[in-house]
Amino acid sequence: MPALRRWLPLLLAAAAPAHATYSIVACDAATRACGVAVQTNNLAVGASVPAAQAGVGALVSQFETNPHYGPQALALMAAGATPADALARILADDGDFDGETIQARQVALVRVDGTSAVHTGRDVAASPWAGSRGGAGYSVQGNGLAGPQVIAAMESAFLAARGPLAERLLASLAAGERAGGQTTGRESAALLVRTTDGWPIDIDLRVDHASDPIAALTSLYGQYAARQDIVAARQAARRGEFERAANLLIGAVAKAPAWPRAWLQAARVAIEIERPQLALQYLAAAFAQNDAWRAVELGAGRYAALGANPLFARYVDDAQRNAALADLRALDAQAPAAARASLAARLVEAQRPAEALGVLPARDETSRSALVRIDALAALGLARDARTQLRLARKRWPDDRRLSARSHE
């Protein structure tokens, strides 16, 4: 019992909710895009904490989240309310949501005109370290942090970064992590950016549970950016801008080198811009990462320009072999003779004659089945057996010209 009493407070502390979140909310005055990047030590932060609307603003509700704040505040700002007025209104309407008061809320709002407002309740301020910093068009805030250096680093990184709003938000979030981040760990992260173009340019990426959420989120953003580059490359190809398309493809695969779909899509565009060797290079990278794509991709007839290339021919042979073996594993014991003969023929073509013989029925019911058996025996080097089967088949199907023309002498 004494040992239990000594450990019980620690066990209870471990079981209690751990409030530790940091985020950046910002709008780009030039593009009118608005967004949020956030990391926390709880599950699925992107499902409830961030909210944004292009041309209006963005906000976060953290520590003890009230998910009603997002839609309400955005509607108020869209109607002309300042962030300060919108903040006052949503706090007044909180109604102790989920059994918590506004003293357990940390809320930050930024409007597209660059104005902002922040609320950090008393309960939030009592966490290891909580606070905020802001300027024209952005607000950085957090709770349960290693110290004020976390949001200071986030602010500096955001202001120093160049490029799209999403990349500046990610740079800020990563800087906060390097500066110490949260005292109680990390579990999920999210990046939300709403643009005036809408989908598919909008970004809503979430890492709901991971040991390194920011790294995973950065990887997801790389895939998003690669996809956008490939779309742009395809559009350039259709305009006849082949050189621009090729450069976009090179950039795309560099942004998502571990994503086989990016390599496959790049290969397709490379064929469109008459770069068969580039397409082959991209296919090789895709198949090295996920060989299951081989049969799917090569069976679509997109790569006629690569037909004479020996490496491409090997890819096709491998794809045919793998597909035939997959069908062999799925073959039903009651499969009809015609289906068995067809699969056996594919196995012979895929240089798997032993498996082909195993698929065929014990006694050939059709000349097609007999022909496949003869070819399988010949492929195994059993020439005498192949000749015997050929003689028997000619007797059974004397009018079959394929048998008359066949020779295994």
C-alpha positions as CSV (number, residue, x, y, z in Angstrom):
1,M,0.0,0.0,0.0
2,P,2.7,2.6,0.8
3,A,4.2,1.9,-2.7
4,L,0.8,2.4,-4.3
5,R,0.2,5.7,-2.4
6,R,3.6,6.9,-3.6
7,W,2.9,6.1,-7.3
8,L,-0.8,6.9,-7.4
9,P,-0.4,10.7,-7.9
10,L,2.0,10.0,-10.8
11,L,-0.4,7.5,-12.4
12,L,-3.3,9.9,-12.1
13,A,-1.3,12.7,-13.7
14,A,-0.4,10.4,-16.6
15,A,-4.0,9.6,-17.1
16,A,-5.2,13.2,-17.1
17,P,-5.5,15.2,-20.3
18,A,-2.2,16.7,-21.3
19,H,-2.8,20.2,-22.8
20,A,0.1,21.2,-25.0
21,T,-0.5,22.8,-28.4
22,Y,1.2,25.4,-30.6
23,S,0.0,26.9,-33.8
24,I,0.4,29.7,-36.3
25,V,-2.6,31.4,-37.9
26,A,-1.9,33.6,-41.0
27,C,-3.3,35.2,-44.1
28,D,-1.5,36.3,-47.3
29,A,-2.7,39.8,-48.3
30,A,-1.6,39.3,-51.9
31,T,-3.3,36.0,-52.6
32,R,-6.0,36.3,-49.9
33,A,-5.3,32.7,-48.8
34,C,-5.7,32.0,-45.1
35,G,-4.4,29.1,-43.1
36,V,-3.2,27.4,-40.0
37,A,-0.4,25.0,-39.0
38,V,-0.7,23.3,-35.6
39,Q,0.9,20.5,-33.6
40,T,-0.3,19.0,-30.3
41,N,0.2,16.0,-28.1
42,N,-3.4,14.8,-28.5
43,L,-5.2,12.8,-31.2
44,A,-6.3,14.3,-34.5
45,V,-5.7,18.0,-34.0
46,G,-6.7,18.8,-37.5
47,A,-10.3,17.6,-37.0
48,S,-11.3,20.3,-34.5
49,V,-8.6,23.0,-33.8
50,P,-8.1,24.9,-37.1
51,A,-10.5,26.8,-39.3
52,A,-10.0,29.0,-42.3
53,Q,-11.8,30.7,-45.2
54,A,-10.1,32.4,-48.2
55,G,-10.6,36.1,-48.4
56,V,-12.0,36.1,-44.8
57,G,-9.5,34.8,-42.2
58,A,-8.4,31.9,-40.1
59,L,-8.4,30.9,-36.4
60,V,-7.5,28.2,-33.9
61,S,-9.3,27.0,-30.7
62,Q,-6.9,25.1,-28.5
63,F,-6.2,23.8,-25.0
64,E,-9.8,22.9,-24.4
65,T,-11.2,23.2,-27.9
66,N,-14.7,24.6,-28.7
67,P,-15.3,23.5,-32.3
68,H,-18.1,26.0,-32.7
69,Y,-15.7,28.9,-32.6
70,G,-14.5,28.3,-36.2
71,P,-17.7,28.5,-38.2
72,Q,-19.1,31.3,-35.9
73,A,-16.0,33.5,-36.0
74,L,-15.5,33.1,-39.8
75,A,-19.2,34.0,-40.4
76,L,-18.8,37.1,-38.2
77,M,-15.6,38.3,-39.9
78,A,-17.1,37.6,-43.3
79,A,-19.9,39.9,-42.3
80,G,-17.5,42.6,-41.4
81,A,-16.7,42.1,-37.8
82,T,-13.1,42.8,-36.6
83,P,-11.2,39.9,-35.0
84,A,-11.6,41.6,-31.6
85,D,-15.3,41.9,-32.0
86,A,-15.7,38.3,-33.3
87,L,-13.6,37.0,-30.4
88,A,-15.7,38.8,-27.9
89,R,-18.8,37.4,-29.4
90,I,-17.7,33.8,-29.5
91,L,-16.4,33.9,-25.9
92,A,-19.7,35.4,-24.8
93,D,-21.6,32.6,-26.6
94,D,-19.3,29.8,-25.3
95,G,-21.9,28.5,-22.8
96,D,-19.3,26.4,-21.0
97,F,-19.1,24.0,-23.9
98,D,-18.1,20.5,-22.9
99,G,-18.1,21.5,-19.2
100,E,-15.2,24.0,-19.6
101,T,-15.3,27.8,-19.3
102,I,-13.5,30.3,-21.5
103,Q,-10.7,30.2,-19.0
104,A,-9.7,26.9,-20.5
105,R,-9.7,28.3,-24.1
106,Q,-6.8,29.6,-26.1
107,V,-8.1,31.3,-29.3
108,A,-6.4,33.3,-32.0
109,L,-8.1,35.0,-35.0
110,V,-6.5,36.6,-38.0
111,R,-8.5,38.5,-40.7
112,V,-7.4,38.8,-44.3
113,D,-6.8,42.5,-43.8
114,G,-4.0,41.7,-41.4
115,T,-5.7,42.4,-38.0
116,S,-5.8,39.8,-35.3
117,A,-7.0,39.0,-31.8
118,V,-6.0,36.4,-29.1
119,H,-7.5,35.1,-25.9
120,T,-5.5,33.0,-23.4
121,G,-7.6,32.0,-20.4
122,R,-6.4,31.7,-16.8
123,D,-6.3,27.9,-16.9
124,V,-4.3,27.9,-20.1
125,A,-1.9,30.4,-18.6
126,A,-1.3,28.1,-15.7
127,S,0.2,25.4,-18.0
128,P,4.1,25.1,-18.1
129,W,4.3,28.1,-20.5
130,A,1.6,29.7,-22.5
131,G,1.4,32.9,-24.6
132,S,1.3,34.5,-28.0
133,R,3.0,36.8,-30.4
134,G,1.7,38.4,-33.5
135,G,2.0,41.0,-36.2
136,A,0.4,42.1,-39.4
137,G,-1.4,39.1,-40.9
138,Y,-0.2,36.4,-38.4
139,S,-0.5,35.2,-34.9
140,V,1.6,32.5,-33.1
141,Q,0.4,31.0,-29.9
142,G,0.9,27.9,-27.7
143,N,0.4,26.3,-24.3
144,G,2.3,23.7,-22.4
145,L,5.5,24.8,-24.1
146,A,9.2,24.6,-23.2
147,G,9.3,28.4,-23.0
148,P,8.7,31.6,-24.8
149,Q,11.6,30.8,-27.2
150,V,9.2,28.3,-29.0
151,I,6.8,31.0,-30.3
152,A,9.6,33.5,-30.8
153,A,11.4,31.0,-33.1
154,M,8.1,30.3,-34.9
155,E,7.6,34.0,-35.5
156,S,11.1,34.5,-36.8
157,A,10.9,31.5,-39.1
158,F,7.6,32.7,-40.6
159,L,8.8,36.2,-41.3
160,A,12.0,34.9,-42.8
161,A,10.4,32.3,-45.0
162,R,9.6,32.8,-48.7
163,G,7.2,31.0,-50.9
164,P,3.6,30.0,-50.7
165,L,1.7,30.5,-47.4
166,A,1.6,26.8,-46.7
167,E,5.4,26.5,-46.8
168,R,5.8,29.5,-44.5
169,L,3.4,28.0,-42.1
170,L,5.3,24.7,-42.1
171,A,8.6,26.4,-41.6
172,S,7.2,28.2,-38.6
173,L,5.8,24.9,-37.1
174,A,9.2,23.1,-37.6
175,A,11.0,26.0,-35.9
176,G,8.8,25.7,-32.9
177,E,9.7,22.0,-32.6
178,R,13.4,22.8,-32.9
179,A,13.1,25.4,-30.1
180,G,11.7,22.9,-27.7
181,G,8.1,22.5,-28.6
182,Q,5.7,21.0,-26.1
183,T,6.8,19.7,-22.7
184,T,4.6,16.7,-22.8
185,G,5.3,15.3,-26.2
186,R,3.7,15.3,-29.6
187,E,1.1,13.2,-31.4
188,S,-0.7,14.9,-34.2
189,A,-0.3,17.9,-36.6
190,A,-2.3,19.6,-39.4
191,L,-1.9,22.1,-42.2
192,L,-5.0,23.9,-43.4
193,V,-4.9,26.5,-46.2
194,R,-7.9,27.9,-48.0
195,T,-7.3,29.6,-51.3
196,T,-9.5,31.7,-53.7
197,D,-9.0,28.8,-56.2
198,G,-10.7,26.3,-53.9
199,W,-10.2,22.6,-54.5
200,P,-7.8,21.0,-55.6
201,I,-5.5,23.9,-54.7
202,D,-6.8,24.1,-51.1
203,I,-4.7,22.2,-48.5
204,D,-6.2,20.1,-45.7
205,L,-3.5,17.7,-44.6
206,R,-3.6,15.9,-41.3
207,V,-1.4,13.5,-39.4
208,D,-3.7,12.1,-36.7
209,H,-1.2,10.0,-34.8
210,A,2.5,9.7,-35.3
211,S,5.8,9.6,-33.4
212,D,7.0,12.6,-35.5
213,P,3.9,14.5,-36.7
214,I,5.7,17.4,-38.3
215,A,8.0,15.2,-40.3
216,A,5.0,13.2,-41.5
217,L,3.1,16.4,-42.3
218,T,6.0,17.8,-44.3
219,S,6.2,14.6,-46.3
220,L,2.4,14.9,-47.0
221,Y,2.9,18.4,-48.2
222,G,5.7,17.2,-50.5
223,Q,3.2,14.8,-52.1
224,Y,0.7,17.6,-52.4
225,A,3.2,19.9,-54.0
226,A,4.4,17.1,-56.3
227,R,0.9,16.5,-57.5
228,Q,0.4,20.2,-58.3
229,D,3.6,20.2,-60.3
230,I,2.5,17.1,-62.3
231,V,-0.8,18.7,-63.0
232,A,1.0,21.8,-64.2
233,A,3.3,19.7,-66.3
234,R,0.4,18.0,-68.0
235,Q,-1.2,21.3,-68.8
236,A,2.1,22.6,-70.2
237,A,2.4,19.4,-72.3
238,R,-1.0,20.0,-73.8
239,R,0.0,23.6,-74.7
240,G,3.1,22.2,-76.5
241,E,5.5,23.6,-73.8
242,F,7.5,20.4,-73.6
243,E,10.6,21.8,-72.0
244,R,8.6,23.5,-69.2
245,A,6.7,20.3,-68.6
246,A,10.0,18.3,-68.3
247,N,11.4,20.8,-65.7
248,L,8.1,20.6,-63.7
249,L,8.4,16.8,-63.7
250,I,11.9,16.9,-62.4
251,G,10.8,19.2,-59.6
252,A,7.8,17.0,-58.8
253,V,9.6,13.8,-58.2
254,A,12.2,15.6,-56.1
255,K,9.5,16.8,-53.8
256,A,8.0,13.3,-53.2
257,P,10.8,10.8,-54.0
258,A,9.2,8.1,-51.8
259,W,5.8,8.3,-53.4
260,P,5.5,5.8,-56.3
261,R,2.3,7.4,-57.7
262,A,4.3,10.6,-58.4
263,W,6.8,8.7,-60.4
264,L,4.1,6.9,-62.4
265,Q,2.2,10.1,-63.2
266,A,5.5,11.7,-64.2
267,A,6.2,8.8,-66.5
268,R,2.9,9.3,-68.2
269,V,3.5,12.9,-68.9
270,A,7.1,12.1,-70.0
271,I,5.6,10.0,-72.8
272,E,3.2,12.8,-73.7
273,I,6.2,15.2,-74.2
274,E,8.1,12.6,-76.2
275,R,10.8,11.8,-73.6
276,P,10.7,8.0,-73.6
277,Q,14.0,7.6,-71.7
278,L,12.8,10.0,-69.0
279,A,9.6,7.9,-68.8
280,L,11.6,4.7,-68.4
281,Q,13.6,6.3,-65.6
282,Y,10.5,7.3,-63.8
283,L,8.9,3.8,-64.3
284,A,12.0,2.2,-62.9
285,A,11.8,4.3,-59.7
286,A,8.1,3.6,-59.3
287,F,8.5,-0.2,-59.7
288,A,11.5,-0.2,-57.3
289,Q,9.2,1.2,-54.6
290,N,6.0,-0.8,-55.4
291,D,6.2,-3.6,-57.9
292,A,2.4,-4.1,-57.7
293,W,2.1,-1.1,-60.0
294,R,4.0,-2.9,-62.8
295,A,1.1,-5.0,-64.2
296,V,-1.5,-2.3,-63.7
297,E,0.6,0.4,-65.4
298,L,2.1,-1.6,-68.3
299,G,-1.2,-3.2,-69.2
300,A,-2.8,0.2,-70.1
301,G,-1.0,0.5,-73.5
302,R,0.5,3.9,-72.8
303,Y,4.1,3.1,-73.5
304,A,4.3,2.0,-77.2
305,A,7.2,4.4,-77.7
306,L,9.3,2.2,-75.3
307,G,8.5,-1.1,-77.1
308,A,12.0,-1.6,-78.5
309,N,13.8,-0.9,-75.2
310,P,15.2,-4.1,-73.7
311,L,14.6,-2.8,-70.1
312,F,11.0,-2.0,-70.9
313,A,10.6,-5.4,-72.5
314,R,11.8,-7.0,-69.3
315,Y,9.4,-4.9,-67.3
316,V,6.5,-6.2,-69.5
317,D,7.7,-9.8,-69.2
318,D,7.9,-9.5,-65.4
319,A,4.5,-7.9,-65.3
320,Q,3.0,-10.7,-67.4
321,R,4.7,-13.3,-65.2
322,N,3.5,-11.7,-62.0
323,A,-0.1,-11.4,-63.3
324,A,-0.2,-15.0,-64.4
325,L,1.1,-16.2,-61.1
326,A,-1.5,-14.1,-59.3
327,D,-4.2,-15.7,-61.4
328,L,-2.8,-19.1,-60.7
329,R,-3.1,-18.5,-56.9
330,A,-6.7,-17.4,-57.4
331,L,-7.6,-20.3,-59.7
332,D,-10.7,-22.1,-58.5
333,A,-10.6,-25.9,-58.4
334,Q,-13.8,-26.0,-60.4
335,A,-12.5,-23.7,-63.2
336,P,-13.6,-24.7,-66.7
337,A,-11.1,-26.3,-69.1
338,A,-11.0,-23.2,-71.3
339,A,-10.0,-21.0,-68.4
340,R,-7.3,-23.5,-67.4
341,A,-5.9,-23.7,-70.9
342,S,-5.8,-19.9,-71.2
343,L,-4.0,-19.4,-67.9
344,A,-1.6,-22.3,-68.7
345,A,-0.7,-20.6,-72.0
346,R,0.1,-17.4,-70.1
347,L,2.3,-19.3,-67.7
348,V,4.2,-20.8,-70.6
349,E,4.7,-17.3,-72.1
350,A,5.8,-16.1,-68.6
351,Q,8.4,-18.9,-68.6
352,R,6.7,-20.9,-65.9
353,P,6.0,-24.2,-67.8
354,A,5.9,-26.4,-64.7
355,E,3.1,-24.4,-63.2
356,A,1.3,-24.5,-66.6
357,L,1.3,-28.3,-66.6
358,G,-0.2,-28.2,-63.1
359,V,-3.0,-26.0,-64.2
360,L,-4.1,-28.2,-67.2
361,P,-6.6,-30.9,-66.7
362,A,-5.4,-34.5,-66.4
363,R,-6.8,-35.2,-69.9
364,D,-7.0,-32.7,-72.7
365,E,-10.6,-32.0,-73.7
366,T,-9.7,-29.5,-76.4
367,S,-6.9,-29.1,-79.0
368,R,-6.1,-25.7,-77.3
369,S,-5.3,-27.5,-74.1
370,A,-3.2,-30.1,-76.0
371,L,-1.2,-27.4,-77.7
372,V,-0.4,-25.7,-74.4
373,R,0.7,-29.0,-72.9
374,I,3.0,-29.6,-75.8
375,D,4.5,-26.2,-75.5
376,A,5.0,-26.6,-71.8
377,L,6.7,-30.0,-72.2
378,A,9.0,-28.5,-74.9
379,A,9.9,-25.6,-72.6
380,L,10.9,-28.0,-69.9
381,G,13.3,-29.7,-72.4
382,L,11.1,-32.8,-72.5
383,A,11.2,-33.1,-76.3
384,R,10.3,-36.8,-76.5
385,D,7.2,-36.3,-74.3
386,A,6.2,-33.3,-76.4
387,R,6.4,-35.3,-79.6
388,T,4.3,-38.1,-78.1
389,Q,1.6,-35.6,-77.0
390,L,1.7,-34.1,-80.5
391,R,1.1,-37.4,-82.2
392,L,-1.8,-38.2,-79.8
393,A,-3.4,-34.8,-80.4
394,R,-3.2,-35.1,-84.2
395,K,-5.1,-38.4,-84.0
396,R,-7.8,-36.8,-81.8
397,W,-8.1,-33.6,-83.8
398,P,-6.9,-34.4,-87.3
399,D,-8.5,-31.3,-88.8
400,D,-6.8,-28.8,-86.5
401,R,-4.3,-26.9,-88.7
402,R,-2.4,-25.7,-85.6
403,L,-1.5,-29.2,-84.8
404,S,-0.6,-30.0,-88.4
405,A,1.8,-27.0,-88.4
406,R,3.4,-27.8,-85.1
407,S,6.7,-29.7,-84.9
408,H,8.8,-30.8,-82.0
409,E,11.1,-33.1,-84.0
